[in-house]
């Protein structure tokens, strides 16, 4: 069995793998987008959804994770997640 990087964390057992949907309220238009997530770990006690960048990229999502402060001439699609063929971009925080 693998242990976490800290013994204080404990071990999550029997974590189901699910296909799920997340509602994202686009603040610039008020449109609600439904984002489909495949093969995700379902941990109801978590307040935030954590999806590794490499998993999103493997699914065809554009992940621009360079902070705006490190961009020479930042634009709206810097430091965000975007989708090919869509005007939706989700800022990273």
Secondary structure, DSSP 8 states (H G I E B T S, - for coil): ----SSTTS----S--EEEEEEEEE-TTT--EEEEEEEEEE--TT-SS----HHHHHHTTEEEE-S-GGG-TT--TTSSEEEETT-S-EEE--
